[in-house]
């Protein structure tokens, strides 16, 4: 089977990777409009639930990605000079 992923963002790259690992005989191509190593000043954030799913599908790749993550579980809101913090949300970002 030939599979073409349009877009080299997190979803396209991860889908392509999982499909190739699942079925090595498949041909997987990822098409990205930007050049390799172009950056745009933004990052990617995943919830703890998303990370759990990534680990379940492909623990090896998830472990390789996780070494670059920063983890936090607090959300802080500053409104009219008052700061409110909640915890237990669980996010990671690159």
Buried (B, 14 or more C-beta within 10 A) or exposed (E): EEBEBEBBEEEBBBBBBBBBBEEEEEEBEBEBEEEEEEEEEEEEEBEBEBBEEBBEBBEEBBEEBBEEBEEBEEEEEEEEEEEEEEEEEBBBEE
